Amino acid sequence: MWAGAADIVDGPGGFSGVEASEEWAAEIKRLARQRGATILAHNYQLPAIQDIADHVGDSLALSRLAAEVPEDEIVFCGVHFMAETAKILSPAKTVLIPDQRAGCSLADSITADQLREWKADYPQAIVVSYVNTTAEIKALTDICCTSSNAVEVVESIDPNREILFLPDQFLGAHVKRVTKRENLHIWAGECHVHAGINGDELAAKSRVHPDAELYVHPECGCATSALYLAGEGFVAEDKVKILSTGGMLDAARTTGAKQVLVATEIGMLHQLRRAAPDVDFMAVNDRASCGYMKMITPAALLRCLVEGKDEVHVDLDTAHVASKSVQRMIEIGNPGGGE
């Protein structure tokens, strides 16, 4: 065993004591091969974790990939609901998360009991849930959606049917604005990181960089402000792009802009810079870092591969029902990116 494994320390912010290095990377690769494991990393992970992973992407894309790869063990470097989704789509595989304490403020913003009560108030409504939800919530959902296909999912539903959209209020507002559906009820949940990227910051950065394109995640509190700036002529309309993380990467590969302001979790900048190294990508808020995502440290990943921890379990009945809401989304059309 590599001596670094003995240096792992568990603390309130996660596992530490091991730094990313060439030796660490070689040991991670060796252990993954030994275990027959595939390492998946979300776009918001630490750069070192993204660089060591076999595949990097958004949560749904990675979960679907987990079902397709030949390996029987999946190490999901992301937050807990993402690893759950991988388990839902790959029930026969072993799914590990390097630190099971890596939660999600958005997924935690609605409980199964709260959803049951909401559904009781609207018994004929269709429940549309963002994939950034727990397995329990997915099992109570009619159709899942991603940030890139939420509009398409909602538009596929009978316009006379009421819709309960959850849990993200900003994505819900974006969908309601585009579809103009008055019978779309929105849960007041949010991602604390995205909600903290505000319109004032976006406006200030846009004034300093007037020629920059704006990539804004629809979970952001500033998404409405971005559209307002465009509508008022402060920013050219064609420079404002409301995009999922996958959509941001697609846009980066084809942009002609020299500068891009990015409103999402700062881990995304690493992949954007790799996709378009000649473009200057700048965070709208450079403090927009998810502490849960960053719990997947080099030490946590090493521990995971050495000890086989932490395994993610989803009750088989729950997984079976939850998978139907994801499958209905896929049948509607392009499932797009995870978030």
ROTI-757900 format. One record per atom (N, C-alpha, C): residue number from 0; x, y, z. Coordinates in steps of 0.02 Angstrom, whole numbers, plus 50000, padded with zeros to 5 digits. Layout:
NUM:X:Y:Z
...
This chain:
0:50042:49940:50000
0:50000:50000:50000
0:50044:50062:50000
1:50024:50111:49960
1:50061:50174:49957
1:50060:50207:50025
2:50118:50232:50047
2:50124:50259:50114
2:50077:50317:50126
3:50057:50354:50073
3:50012:50410:50081
3:49945:50392:50111
4:49923:50330:50103
4:49859:50309:50130
4:49858:50314:50206
5:49917:50305:50237
5:49920:50309:50310
5:49915:50381:50335
6:49921:50430:50291
6:49919:50500:50310
6:49849:50530:50309
7:49799:50491:50288
7:49731:50517:50280
7:49702:50537:50348
8:49676:50597:50352
8:49647:50623:50413
8:49574:50641:50399
9:49529:50621:50444
9:49458:50638:50437
9:49443:50699:50481
10:49414:50749:50451
10:49397:50809:50488
10:49329:50835:50468
11:49307:50891:50498
11:49240:50917:50485
11:49229:50938:50412
12:49283:50955:50377
12:49277:50975:50307
12:49289:50918:50258
13:49298:50857:50285
13:49311:50800:50242
13:49380:50770:50256
14:49402:50726:50211
14:49465:50692:50219
14:49522:50734:50191
15:49577:50736:50228
15:49635:50776:50207
15:49698:50737:50223
16:49756:50769:50215
16:49820:50737:50232
16:49857:50710:50173
17:49825:50709:50115
17:49857:50684:50054
17:49848:50736:49999
18:49901:50756:49968
18:49898:50805:49914
18:49901:50769:49846
19:49871:50801:49796
19:49876:50774:49728
19:49948:50781:49704
20:49976:50727:49679
20:50044:50727:49654
20:50049:50672:49601
21:50105:50668:49568
21:50114:50615:49518
21:50110:50546:49551
22:50138:50541:49611
22:50136:50478:49647
22:50064:50460:49665
23:50027:50510:49689
23:49956:50500:49705
23:49918:50477:49643
24:49928:50512:49588
24:49892:50496:49526
24:49907:50424:49503
25:49970:50404:49507
25:49989:50337:49487
25:49956:50284:49531
26:49952:50300:49596
26:49921:50252:49643
26:49845:50248:49631
27:49814:50305:49617
27:49742:50304:49602
27:49728:50261:49541
28:49767:50270:49490
28:49758:50230:49429
28:49770:50156:49442
29:49821:50141:49482
29:49836:50070:49497
29:49779:50038:49536
30:49755:50073:49587
30:49701:50046:49627
30:49636:50037:49588
31:49622:50086:49544
31:49561:50081:49503
31:49565:50019:49457
32:49624:50008:49427
32:49632:49949:49385
32:49624:49885:49426
33:49655:49886:49485
33:49652:49827:49529
33:49581:49811:49549
34:49541:49863:49562
34:49471:49852:49583
34:49424:49842:49524
35:49447:49855:49463
35:49403:49852:49406
35:49351:49908:49409
36:49375:49967:49426
36:49330:50024:49437
36:49339:50078:49384
37:49286:50113:49369
37:49287:50172:49327
37:49276:50233:49371
38:49317:50284:49363
38:49311:50346:49402
38:49275:50398:49361
39:49218:50423:49387
39:49179:50475:49355
39:49184:50538:49397
40:49193:50595:49365
40:49199:50658:49402
40:49153:50711:49373
41:49118:50744:49416
41:49074:50799:49395
41:49115:50861:49378
42:49085:50903:49335
42:49119:50964:49313
42:49136:51012:49370
43:49105:51006:49428
43:49118:51051:49483
43:49171:51025:49532
44:49200:50968:49516
44:49250:50940:49560
44:49316:50980:49557
45:49359:50968:49607
45:49426:50998:49607
45:49462:50979:49542
46:49502:51024:49514
46:49539:51008:49453
46:49578:50943:49456
47:49610:50928:49512
47:49649:50866:49517
47:49605:50805:49511
48:49544:50809:49537
48:49497:50753:49532
48:49472:50746:49461
49:49457:50802:49428
49:49436:50799:49358
49:49491:50769:49315
50:49553:50787:49329
50:49609:50765:49286
50:49623:50691:49293
51:49609:50662:49352
51:49624:50591:49363
51:49567:50546:49340
52:49508:50575:49329
52:49448:50535:49314
52:49452:50505:49244
53:49417:50449:49236
53:49411:50418:49170
53:49362:50457:49126
54:49311:50487:49158
54:49261:50525:49122
54:49240:50585:49165
55:49231:50642:49133
55:49208:50703:49167
55:49146:50728:49131
56:49097:50752:49170
56:49037:50778:49138
56:48987:50801:49190
57:48925:50809:49169
57:48872:50826:49216
57:48838:50763:49241
58:48795:50770:49290
58:48775:50712:49329
58:48736:50660:49290
59:48688:50681:49249
59:48649:50632:49212
59:48691:50598:49159
60:48732:50637:49123
60:48775:50607:49072
60:48820:50554:49104
61:48848:50569:49163
61:48892:50521:49196
61:48853:50460:49220
62:48792:50471:49245
62:48752:50414:49269
62:48734:50367:49212
63:48717:50396:49155
63:48702:50354:49096
63:48765:50317:49073
64:48822:50352:49077
64:48885:50321:49058
64:48902:50263:49105
65:48885:50271:49170
65:48899:50219:49219
65:48864:50154:49200
66:48805:50160:49169
66:48768:50100:49149
66:48798:50068:49087
67:48837:50106:49049
67:48863:50081:48985
67:48933:50052:48989
68:48974:50078:49036
68:49044:50055:49039
68:49047:49982:49062
69:49099:49945:49041
69:49102:49874:49059
69:49119:49861:49132
70:49149:49908:49166
70:49169:49897:49235
70:49109:49887:49280
71:49116:49844:49331
71:49062:49830:49378
71:49063:49876:49439
72:49115:49916:49445
72:49119:49962:49502
72:49126:50033:49476
73:49085:50077:49503
73:49085:50148:49483
73:49105:50190:49544
74:49156:50231:49536
74:49175:50279:49587
74:49152:50347:49563
75:49100:50372:49596
75:49068:50434:49574
75:49093:50492:49616
76:49134:50534:49585
76:49160:50594:49619
76:49112:50651:49606
77:49066:50659:49651
77:49013:50709:49646
77:48977:50711:49712
78:48915:50735:49713
78:48877:50735:49775
78:48829:50676:49776
79:48798:50664:49834
79:48766:50600:49847
79:48709:50584:49798
80:48666:50634:49781
80:48610:50618:49737
80:48635:50594:49669
81:48693:50617:49648
81:48721:50596:49583
81:48740:50523:49585
82:48772:50502:49639
82:48790:50432:49646
82:48727:50389:49651
83:48676:50415:49684
83:48611:50379:49687
83:48583:50369:49617
84:48585:50421:49576
84:48558:50415:49508
84:48596:50363:49468
85:48662:50360:49477
85:48701:50308:49444
85:48679:50239:49467
86:48666:50232:49531
86:48643:50168:49558
86:48574:50150:49531
87:48530:50199:49524
87:48463:50188:49496
87:48468:50160:49426
88:48514:50187:49386
88:48521:50165:49317
88:48567:50105:49309
89:48603:50088:49362
89:48648:50029:49361
89:48639:49989:49425
90:48580:49961:49437
90:48567:49929:49501
90:48611:49869:49516
91:48639:49837:49466
91:48680:49778:49477
91:48753:49796:49491
92:48772:49859:49482
92:48841:49880:49492
92:48852:49907:49562
93:48914:49903:49584
93:48934:49934:49647
93:48951:50007:49633
94:48918:50052:49669
94:48930:50124:49661
94:48960:50150:49726
95:49018:50181:49721
95:49051:50211:49778
95:49054:50287:49770
96:49049:50322:49826
96:49062:50394:49827
96:49118:50405:49878
97:49169:50443:49861
97:49227:50449:49906
97:49211:50478:49975
98:49156:50514:49982
98:49135:50538:50048
98:49059:50544:50047
99:49026:50500:50083
99:48953:50498:50082
99:48921:50560:50114
100:48961:50601:50148
100:48935:50662:50178
100:48928:50719:50127
101:48950:50708:50066
101:48945:50759:50014
101:48873:50764:49991
102:48836:50809:50021
102:48765:50816:50006
102:48752:50870:49955
103:48691:50898:49955
103:48672:50949:49907
103:48615:50990:49936
104:48626:51055:49940
104:48574:51099:49969
104:48511:51100:49926
105:48519:51093:49860
105:48460:51093:49817
105:48420:51029:49826
106:48453:50971:49824
106:48418:50908:49835
106:48385:50905:49903
107:48416:50937:49952
107:48390:50937:50021
107:48333:50987:50031
108:48318:51028:49980
108:48268:51080:49990
108:48196:51055:49986
109:48187:50991:49970
109:48120:50961:49973
109:48127:50888:49997
110:48083:50868:50042
110:48082:50800:50067
110:48025:50761:50035
111:48027:50696:50041
111:47974:50654:50014
111:47907:50671:50045
112:47906:50683:50111
112:47843:50701:50145
112:47816:50767:50119
113:47859:50815:50108
113:47837:50880:50081
113:47807:50872:50011
114:47839:50830:49970
114:47813:50819:49903
114:47745:50783:49906
115:47738:50735:49950
115:47674:50701:49956
115:47618:50750:49975
116:47634:50796:50021
116:47584:50846:50041
116:47567:50893:49984
117:47617:50912:49945
117:47606:50957:49888
117:47564:50922:49835
118:47578:50859:49823
118:47540:50820:49774
118:47467:50813:49797
119:47456:50807:49862
119:47388:50801:49888
119:47347:50865:49875
120:47382:50922:49873
120:47348:50985:49859
120:47330:50992:49785
121:47365:50956:49742
121:47353:50958:49670
121:47351:50887:49643
122:47298:50849:49659
122:47297:50777:49643
122:47300:50760:49569
123:47283:50807:49525
123:47284:50793:49453
123:47347:50819:49419
124:47392:50848:49457
124:47451:50879:49427
124:47504:50828:49408
125:47543:50846:49358
125:47602:50807:49338
125:47662:50834:49376
126:47700:50789:49406
126:47760:50809:49443
126:47821:50805:49398
127:47854:50862:49389
127:47916:50865:49350
127:47973:50883:49398
128:48020:50837:49404
128:48076:50848:49451
128:48141:50853:49413
129:48179:50903:49432
129:48248:50910:49408
129:48287:50848:49431
130:48334:50826:49392
130:48373:50767:49412
130:48414:50778:49475
131:48422:50842:49495
131:48459:50857:49556
131:48414:50845:49617
132:48391:50783:49625
132:48347:50764:49679
132:48366:50694:49703
133:48341:50676:49761
133:48356:50611:49790
133:48316:50556:49755
134:48336:50494:49767
134:48301:50437:49739
134:48229:50436:49762
135:48216:50453:49825
135:48148:50455:49851
135:48104:50503:49813
136:48132:50561:49797
136:48093:50611:49760
136:48081:50587:49688
137:48131:50557:49657
137:48122:50532:49589
137:48067:50478:49588
138:48062:50439:49641
138:48011:50386:49643
138:47940:50415:49649
139:47934:50478:49670
139:47869:50511:49676
139:47856:50557:49617
140:47900:50553:49567
140:47898:50599:49510
140:47869:50565:49448
141:47833:50603:49407
141:47808:50577:49344
141:47861:50579:49290
142:47894:50637:49283
142:47946:50645:49231
142:48003:50687:49260
143:48064:50664:49250
143:48122:50704:49269
143:48140:50752:49212
144:48183:50799:49228
144:48209:50843:49176
144:48280:50864:49195
145:48315:50892:49147
145:48379:50922:49160
145:48372:50997:49146
146:48424:51035:49160
146:48420:51107:49147
146:48418:51121:49072
147:48445:51075:49032
147:48446:51087:48960
147:48382:51064:48925
148:48344:51020:48956
148:48283:50997:48922
148:48219:51010:48962
149:48224:51050:49015
149:48165:51063:49058
149:48108:51094:49018
150:48124:51140:48973
150:48073:51171:48931
150:48039:51119:48887
151:48080:51076:48855
151:48053:51024:48811
151:48008:50976:48850
152:48028:50957:48910
152:47988:50912:48951
152:47920:50944:48968
153:47921:51006:48991
153:47859:51040:49009
153:47814:51049:48948
154:47843:51065:48891
154:47803:51076:48831
154:47773:51010:48805
155:47799:50953:48827
155:47771:50889:48805
155:47708:50870:48843
156:47693:50907:48896
156:47636:50892:48939
156:47574:50930:48916
157:47516:50898:48919
157:47452:50929:48901
157:47448:50998:48932
158:47438:51051:48892
158:47437:51119:48919
158:47382:51131:48970
159:47332:51088:48974
159:47279:51096:49023
159:47294:51062:49090
160:47348:51023:49091
160:47366:50989:49153
160:47410:51035:49196
161:47395:51038:49260
161:47437:51075:49306
161:47503:51038:49316
162:47556:51076:49328
162:47622:51046:49337
162:47652:51070:49403
163:47679:51023:49440
163:47718:51039:49500
163:47791:51032:49480
164:47827:51088:49479
164:47897:51088:49458
164:47942:51097:49518
165:47991:51053:49525
165:48033:51055:49585
165:48104:51030:49569
166:48152:51045:49614
166:48145:51089:49672
166:48172:51159:49661
167:48201:51174:49603
167:48238:51237:49595
167:48193:51293:49570
168:48186:51345:49610
168:48142:51400:49592
168:48168:51441:49533
169:48234:51446:49525
169:48261:51486:49471
169:48254:51450:49404
170:48268:51385:49403
170:48256:51346:49342
170:48181:51346:49326
171:48140:51340:49377
171:48068:51342:49366
171:48045:51408:49337
172:48073:51463:49362
172:48055:51529:49335
172:48077:51535:49262
173:48135:51508:49246
173:48159:51509:49177
173:48111:51470:49132
174:48089:51411:49154
174:48044:51370:49114
174:47977:51406:49105
175:47952:51436:49159
175:47887:51470:49155
175:47892:51531:49109
176:47948:51565:49110
176:47958:51623:49067
176:47958:51602:48993
177:47990:51546:48978
177:47995:51524:48908
177:47929:51493:48884
178:47898:51452:48925
178:47837:51416:48904
178:47774:51458:48912
179:47777:51509:48956
179:47719:51552:48970
179:47660:51513:48999
180:47675:51459:49035
180:47622:51419:49066
180:47604:51447:49134
181:47541:51466:49142
181:47518:51493:49206
181:47502:51438:49256
182:47493:51376:49232
182:47476:51320:49276
182:47538:51281:49298
183:47596:51315:49297
183:47658:51285:49320
183:47672:51310:49391
184:47668:51266:49439
184:47681:51284:49509
184:47752:51265:49526
185:47787:51311:49559
185:47859:51303:49569
185:47877:51298:49644
186:47915:51247:49661
186:47939:51239:49729
186:47994:51291:49743
187:47995:51317:49803
187:48042:51371:49820
187:48109:51345:49846
188:48139:51299:49809
188:48205:51273:49828
188:48260:51308:49789
189:48321:51299:49810
189:48378:51330:49775
189:48443:51295:49793
190:48490:51301:49747
190:48559:51283:49761
190:48591:51344:49793
191:48619:51336:49852
191:48645:51395:49888
191:48702:51429:49851
192:48740:51390:49812
192:48795:51419:49774
192:48769:51460:49715
193:48725:51432:49676
193:48698:51468:49618
193:48654:51527:49640
194:48617:51518:49694
194:48574:51573:49717
194:48616:51633:49739
195:48678:51619:49760
195:48721:51672:49784
195:48755:51713:49730
196:48748:51691:49666
196:48776:51730:49611
196:48722:51780:49589
197:48730:51842:49609
197:48674:51889:49601
197:48682:51936:49541
198:48626:51970:49527
198:48623:52014:49469
198:48670:52074:49473
199:48681:52099:49533
199:48726:52157:49540
199:48796:52139:49520
200:48818:52079:49541
200:48885:52056:49522
200:48891:52048:49446
201:48838:52019:49417
201:48838:52008:49344
201:48841:52075:49307
202:48802:52123:49330
202:48801:52189:49297
202:48869:52223:49303
203:48898:52218:49363
203:48963:52251:49374
203:49017:52221:49330
204:49019:52154:49326
204:49069:52121:49284
204:49057:52136:49210
205:48994:52142:49190
205:48978:52156:49120
205:49000:52226:49101
206:48996:52273:49148
206:49018:52341:49134
206:49094:52344:49125
207:49130:52304:49164
207:49203:52303:49159
207:49226:52266:49096
208:49187:52217:49074
208:49204:52177:49015
208:49146:52180:48965
209:49136:52237:48933
209:49076:52247:48890
209:49073:52202:48829
210:49129:52175:48807
210:49129:52132:48748
210:49123:52058:48764
211:49121:52041:48827
211:49119:51971:48848
211:49050:51940:48836
212:49051:51876:48818
212:48989:51838:48818
212:48972:51819:48889
213:48908:51804:48902
213:48886:51784:48968
213:48858:51713:48964
214:48889:51667:49001
214:48862:51599:49009
214:48831:51596:49078
215:48765:51587:49080
215:48730:51589:49144
215:48692:51524:49154
216:48704:51491:49209
216:48668:51430:49225
216:48597:51449:49248
217:48545:51412:49225
217:48477:51432:49244
217:48461:51423:49318
218:48504:51389:49357
218:48494:51386:49429
218:48514:51451:49464
219:48548:51495:49427
219:48576:51555:49459
219:48522:51607:49475
220:48533:51641:49531
220:48489:51696:49548
220:48493:51754:49499
221:48546:51755:49458
221:48556:51811:49412
221:48531:51797:49342
222:48499:51740:49330
222:48476:51724:49263
222:48426:51776:49237
223:48380:51796:49280
223:48331:51847:49260
223:48366:51913:49247
224:48416:51929:49288
224:48453:51992:49279
224:48490:51992:49212
225:48516:51935:49192
225:48552:51930:49128
225:48505:51947:49071
226:48444:51919:49073
226:48396:51933:49020
226:48373:52006:49022
227:48369:52034:49083
227:48351:52105:49090
227:48405:52149:49059
228:48468:52134:49072
228:48523:52173:49044
228:48520:52172:48968
229:48504:52113:48940
229:48499:52108:48868
229:48439:52147:48842
230:48383:52140:48877
230:48322:52175:48856
230:48329:52251:48858
231:48368:52276:48905
231:48378:52348:48912
231:48436:52374:48869
232:48469:52329:48834
232:48523:52350:48790
232:48591:52359:48822
233:48597:52341:48887
233:48662:52347:48920
233:48711:52294:48894
234:48683:52237:48873
234:48723:52182:48844
234:48687:52160:48781
235:48725:52147:48728
235:48694:52123:48666
235:48659:52057:48679
236:48598:52051:48652
236:48557:51991:48665
236:48593:51928:48644
237:48631:51930:48590
237:48663:51869:48566
237:48723:51849:48609
238:48742:51891:48657
238:48796:51875:48702
238:48772:51840:48765
239:48708:51842:48779
239:48680:51812:48840
239:48656:51742:48824
240:48685:51692:48858
240:48667:51623:48845
240:48651:51588:48912
241:48589:51566:48918
241:48567:51528:48977
241:48579:51455:48962
242:48627:51424:48997
242:48652:51359:48976
242:48663:51311:49035
243:48652:51248:49022
243:48673:51196:49069
243:48749:51191:49066
244:48779:51152:49111
244:48851:51145:49108
244:48874:51112:49043
245:48836:51063:49020
245:48852:51032:48956
245:48845:51082:48899
246:48793:51124:48903
246:48783:51175:48852
246:48839:51226:48852
247:48866:51242:48911
247:48923:51288:48914
247:48983:51261:48877
248:48996:51197:48886
248:49054:51166:48851
248:49043:51167:48776
249:48982:51152:48754
249:48968:51154:48682
249:48979:51224:48654
250:48954:51274:48692
250:48961:51343:48669
250:49034:51365:48669
251:49073:51343:48718
251:49143:51362:48723
251:49183:51337:48663
252:49166:51278:48639
252:49204:51249:48583
252:49194:51286:48517
253:49140:51324:48513
253:49125:51358:48450
253:49124:51434:48456
254:49136:51461:48515
254:49131:51533:48523
254:49186:51571:48486
255:49168:51630:48464
255:49217:51674:48434
255:49238:51729:48482
256:49210:51727:48543
256:49225:51778:48593
256:49295:51769:48621
257:49325:51824:48642
257:49391:51821:48674
257:49383:51816:48750
258:49327:51840:48776
258:49314:51837:48847
258:49243:51811:48859
259:49235:51770:48912
259:49170:51744:48931
259:49162:51750:49007
260:49108:51780:49029
260:49092:51782:49100
260:49048:51722:49115
261:49065:51685:49167
261:49032:51622:49182
261:48997:51625:49250
262:48932:51614:49249
262:48893:51614:49311
262:48872:51543:49327
263:48915:51508:49363
263:48900:51442:49390
263:48955:51426:49440
264:48955:51366:49467
264:49006:51345:49515
264:49074:51347:49481
265:49124:51372:49518
265:49189:51388:49486
265:49227:51327:49461
266:49210:51267:49483
266:49243:51208:49457
266:49235:51201:49382
267:49181:51230:49355
267:49167:51226:49284
267:49220:51260:49242
268:49254:51309:49270
268:49305:51346:49233
268:49360:51300:49207
269:49376:51248:49245
269:49430:51202:49225
269:49415:51168:49159
270:49354:51142:49152
270:49335:51109:49090
270:49327:51158:49033
271:49301:51218:49047
271:49293:51268:48995
271:49361:51289:48967
272:49410:51298:49011
272:49476:51318:48989
272:49511:51263:48949
273:49496:51201:48966
273:49523:51146:48927
273:49490:51143:48859
274:49425:51158:48856
274:49388:51154:48793
274:49408:51210:48745
275:49424:51270:48773
275:49441:51327:48731
275:49497:51366:48764
276:49559:51342:48759
276:49615:51373:48795
276:49632:51444:48774
277:49609:51466:48717
277:49623:51534:48694
277:49573:51586:48718
278:49520:51562:48753
278:49468:51607:48778
278:49481:51622:48851
279:49470:51683:48871
279:49478:51704:48941
279:49411:51694:48977
280:49405:51639:49014
280:49344:51625:49053
280:49352:51653:49123
281:49304:51693:49145
281:49307:51726:49210
281:49243:51712:49249
282:49250:51698:49313
282:49192:51686:49355
282:49156:51752:49370
283:49090:51751:49366
283:49052:51810:49388
283:49061:51819:49463
284:49063:51763:49499
284:49075:51764:49571
284:49128:51711:49586
285:49189:51733:49600
285:49243:51684:49611
285:49240:51650:49679
286:49189:51666:49718
286:49177:51632:49782
286:49123:51577:49775
287:49099:51568:49715
287:49044:51520:49704
287:49072:51448:49701
288:49093:51425:49759
288:49122:51358:49765
288:49078:51316:49811
289:49060:51257:49788
289:49018:51212:49828
289:49061:51171:49876
290:49051:51183:49941
290:49089:51147:49991
290:49076:51072:49989
291:49015:51053:49970
291:49000:50981:49965
291:49040:50949:49908
292:49041:50982:49851
292:49080:50955:49795
292:49154:50948:49813
293:49178:50997:49850
293:49249:50998:49866
293:49267:50951:49923
294:49217:50914:49950
294:49232:50862:49999
294:49263:50801:49965
295:49258:50797:49900
295:49290:50742:49864
295:49363:50763:49851
296:49404:50752:49901
296:49473:50773:49901
296:49518:50717:49875
297:49581:50732:49861
297:49628:50678:49843
297:49631:50624:49897
298:49629:50645:49961
298:49630:50596:50016
298:49567:50553:50016
299:49509:50584:50003
299:49446:50546:50002
299:49445:50495:49946
300:49470:50514:49887
300:49471:50467:49831
300:49519:50409:49845
301:49576:50424:49875
301:49623:50371:49893
301:49592:50323:49943
302:49561:50350:49995
302:49527:50309:50045
302:49474:50264:50013
303:49436:50293:49968
303:49382:50257:49934
303:49409:50195:49898
304:49464:50204:49862
304:49492:50149:49823
304:49529:50098:49866
305:49558:50121:49922
305:49594:50075:49966
305:49544:50033:50007
306:49492:50066:50034
306:49447:50033:50080
306:49380:50012:50050
307:49366:50034:49988
307:49301:50018:49957
307:49245:50056:49989
308:49257:50118:50010
308:49206:50159:50043
308:49197:50224:50004
309:49139:50254:50007
309:49077:50234:50039
309:49029:50207:49986
310:49000:50149:49999
310:48954:50120:49950
310:48886:50153:49955
311:48855:50165:49897
311:48790:50197:49893
311:48737:50143:49881
312:48686:50144:49922
312:48632:50095:49916
312:48566:50130:49902
313:48526:50102:49857
313:48458:50126:49845
313:48413:50065:49847
314:48361:50068:49888
314:48313:50014:49892
314:48289:49994:49822
315:48288:49929:49808
315:48273:49906:49740
315:48204:49928:49716
316:48154:49928:49760
316:48088:49950:49739
316:48088:50025:49723
317:48123:50064:49765
317:48129:50135:49752
317:48165:50148:49687
318:48220:50112:49676
318:48259:50121:49615
318:48217:50104:49553
319:48177:50051:49558
319:48136:50030:49501
319:48086:50084:49482
320:48052:50111:49532
320:48002:50164:49519
320:48036:50228:49496
321:48091:50245:49528
321:48127:50307:49511
321:48153:50305:49440
322:48175:50247:49418
322:48203:50241:49350
322:48151:50257:49297
323:48088:50246:49313
323:48035:50260:49264
323:48029:50334:49248
324:48038:50376:49299
324:48033:50448:49287
324:48091:50473:49244
325:48149:50442:49253
325:48207:50460:49211
325:48196:50434:49140
326:48170:50372:49134
326:48159:50343:49068
326:48107:50383:49029
327:48054:50407:49062
327:48003:50447:49028
327:48034:50510:48998
328:48081:50540:49034
328:48115:50599:49009
328:48155:50582:48946
329:48190:50526:48948
329:48232:50507:48891
329:48188:50493:48830
330:48129:50465:48841
330:48083:50449:48786
330:48055:50512:48754
331:48050:50566:48792
331:48023:50629:48764
331:48070:50658:48712
332:48134:50652:48723
332:48182:50680:48677
332:48252:50680:48706
333:48294:50720:48679
333:48364:50724:48701
333:48367:50741:48775
334:48395:50696:48818
334:48398:50710:48889
334:48448:50764:48907
335:48490:50782:48860
335:48537:50837:48872
335:48585:50823:48929
336:48610:50876:48958
336:48656:50871:49014
336:48620:50864:49080
337:48656:50844:49130
337:48625:50834:49195
337:48604:50896:49230
338:48643:50948:49225
338:48625:51009:49261
338:48665:51068:49235
